[in-house]
């Protein structure tokens, strides 16, 4: 009968022999995924910042155009 330790060793060797990537490559892959996740987080934050800036500028422009319309009876540039 096999001991638990011997069985564990046999199974570990079995799976290591059939692994598609070795441990070093697997670790590098995890690092790459972490970098990609961080990049996506940074991009999402950048998009949020740009959106906030666009909205914060569009509101005064829109209000100014409406004010101009009421003052002059026509839209700016029209």
LINSUL-V201241 format. One record per pair of residues at least 6 apart in sequence whose C-alpha atoms are under 6 Angstrom apart, sorted by the first residue. I is the first residue (numbers start at 0). J is the second residue. Records with the same first field share a line. If there is no record, write none. Layout:
BEGIN
I->J ; J
END
This chain:
BEGIN
68->74
END
